[in-house]
Amino acid sequence: MCTLFAVGAALLRATGAAADAAEFLRRAGESRAAAELTEGVRQGAHPDDVALCLELDRFPFAMVAAVEDSLMVLRACAVPSPADEASI
């Protein structure tokens, strides 16, 4: 859940749309899902994962979720870095 908010700005940037990441990150950090992950209520994630999800541009890719054969699958999608965009 947090990842989707955190990469939202990166994906918009990759498509040429303007976006302010601050609102995505604020909403993700204040979400019930983020609190439950951090507090260990939800299983399958380390509590530190939320903070990592909220680090904008930490990695040169975003994870895109899609349903494949009734399973949710994450695949990496390359996202240009801010430095790459500045040279365009």
Helices and strands as residue ranges (DSSP letters): H 2-14, H 21-29, H 32-39, H 49-53, E 61-68, E 71-78, H 82-86
